[in-house]
Amino acid sequence: MERHTMMVDLEKSMRRVFRQIRYEINDLLQSEMTSSEFAILRLLSEGGGKKATELSKALGVSASHITAVTDTMIDKEYITRRRSPNDRRVVEIVITEKGEEIFKKFGDKKLKYLTEKFEVISDEELQQLINALHRLDRFKE
């Protein structure tokens, strides 16, 4: 198979597989949160308090989207806003204990789903896929 044909096939396959995975993961989360809420919890869980502008940049969404989503998350008690200890003018968004618990619960569900989804490929194939994705990630712009 020539490389051009392989690239066309790769693009179609990746789009189809990733769309299915995204749909099925969103389906797992929908009972309690949106994928945007989960992504925000992941960022806050990994790196502590963040400004809304940092969240919007990391997720590639508008600041108004972050405001709407975080308002809902505050109502659910997953996050809270606080003044930065370094600069009182800055408001940070931080994850709450309840947010950490729900993030862990759905993180575990997501990992279980992915483990089952990828059972169809061997450990060696999985490692090759991981290596290829890491290699591509290193060469991003």
VMD Tcl script that draws the C-alpha trace (Angstrom):
set ca {
  {0.00 0.00 0.00}
  {1.43 3.40 -0.91}
  {1.97 5.98 1.83}
  {-0.73 8.37 0.56}
  {-3.35 5.60 0.67}
  {-2.12 4.61 4.13}
  {-2.51 8.22 5.35}
  {-6.07 8.41 4.03}
  {-6.89 5.10 5.73}
  {-5.19 6.23 8.96}
  {-7.13 9.50 9.03}
  {-10.48 7.76 8.48}
  {-9.74 5.07 11.06}
  {-8.52 7.53 13.70}
  {-11.52 9.79 13.20}
  {-13.95 6.87 13.47}
  {-12.27 5.24 16.50}
  {-11.69 8.46 18.44}
  {-15.25 9.64 17.73}
  {-16.61 6.34 19.07}
  {-14.38 6.49 22.17}
  {-15.33 10.12 22.83}
  {-19.04 9.29 22.43}
  {-18.85 6.28 24.75}
  {-16.83 8.16 27.40}
  {-19.28 11.07 27.26}
  {-22.06 8.52 27.73}
  {-20.30 7.25 30.88}
  {-20.01 10.78 32.28}
  {-23.44 12.12 31.34}
  {-25.11 10.82 34.47}
  {-23.25 13.36 36.60}
  {-21.12 15.70 34.50}
  {-20.22 16.88 31.03}
  {-16.92 16.17 29.32}
  {-15.98 19.84 29.83}
  {-16.56 19.51 33.57}
  {-14.44 16.35 33.67}
  {-11.63 18.07 31.73}
  {-11.67 21.01 34.16}
  {-11.55 18.67 37.15}
  {-8.60 16.85 35.55}
  {-6.66 20.09 35.07}
  {-7.40 21.29 38.60}
  {-6.62 17.92 40.13}
  {-3.24 17.79 38.38}
  {-2.09 21.33 38.92}
  {-3.89 23.08 41.76}
  {-5.74 26.38 41.41}
  {-5.98 27.97 37.97}
  {-7.31 31.20 36.53}
  {-10.26 30.93 34.14}
  {-8.03 32.18 31.32}
  {-5.58 29.33 31.96}
  {-8.42 26.81 31.79}
  {-9.82 28.27 28.56}
  {-6.38 28.22 26.93}
  {-5.64 24.64 28.07}
  {-9.01 23.38 26.79}
  {-9.16 25.52 23.65}
  {-12.53 27.06 24.52}
  {-13.78 30.59 25.12}
  {-13.59 32.35 28.47}
  {-17.40 32.67 28.45}
  {-17.70 28.88 28.09}
  {-15.39 28.39 31.09}
  {-17.47 30.87 33.11}
  {-20.73 29.06 32.30}
  {-19.27 25.61 33.05}
  {-17.53 26.68 36.26}
  {-20.71 28.37 37.53}
  {-22.50 25.03 37.15}
  {-19.62 23.21 38.83}
  {-19.71 25.62 41.77}
  {-23.43 24.86 42.16}
  {-22.56 21.13 42.22}
  {-19.81 21.89 44.79}
  {-17.08 20.35 42.58}
  {-15.02 23.55 42.57}
  {-14.82 26.90 44.30}
  {-13.34 30.31 43.56}
  {-10.75 31.90 45.85}
  {-8.47 34.89 45.84}
  {-4.89 34.03 44.96}
  {-2.63 34.04 48.01}
  {0.07 35.65 45.82}
  {-2.05 38.42 44.30}
  {-5.40 39.33 45.87}
  {-6.61 40.78 42.55}
  {-6.47 37.32 40.94}
  {-9.30 34.82 41.36}
  {-8.35 31.16 41.13}
  {-10.61 28.18 40.54}
  {-9.80 25.25 42.82}
  {-11.15 21.73 43.11}
  {-13.07 20.79 46.26}
  {-12.96 17.51 48.15}
  {-16.25 16.54 46.51}
  {-14.75 17.41 43.12}
  {-11.71 15.22 43.83}
  {-13.98 12.33 44.81}
  {-16.16 12.58 41.70}
  {-13.07 12.99 39.49}
  {-11.54 9.82 40.94}
  {-14.82 7.92 40.59}
  {-15.22 8.82 36.92}
  {-11.49 8.53 36.25}
  {-11.72 4.93 37.46}
  {-14.78 4.32 35.23}
  {-12.96 5.81 32.26}
  {-9.87 3.66 32.87}
  {-12.04 0.53 33.15}
  {-13.77 1.42 29.88}
  {-10.45 2.00 28.08}
  {-9.00 -1.23 29.48}
  {-11.97 -3.17 28.09}
  {-11.92 -1.27 24.78}
  {-8.25 -2.06 24.16}
  {-8.46 -5.74 25.14}
  {-8.65 -6.54 21.42}
  {-4.99 -5.62 20.93}
  {-1.98 -7.30 22.52}
  {0.28 -5.66 25.08}
  {2.98 -5.42 22.41}
  {0.61 -3.67 19.98}
  {-0.55 -1.34 22.74}
  {3.05 -0.42 23.55}
  {3.73 0.23 19.85}
  {0.67 2.50 19.69}
  {1.80 4.39 22.80}
  {5.32 4.78 21.39}
  {3.99 6.07 18.05}
  {1.69 8.58 19.76}
  {4.52 9.79 22.02}
  {6.75 10.23 18.96}
  {4.06 12.27 17.20}
  {3.46 14.33 20.34}
  {7.14 15.29 20.53}
  {6.96 16.80 17.05}
  {3.90 18.99 17.53}
  {4.24 22.66 16.68}
}
mol new
graphics top color blue
foreach p $ca { graphics top sphere $p radius 0.5 }
foreach p [lrange $ca 0 end-1] q [lrange $ca 1 end] { graphics top cylinder $p $q radius 0.2 }
display resetview
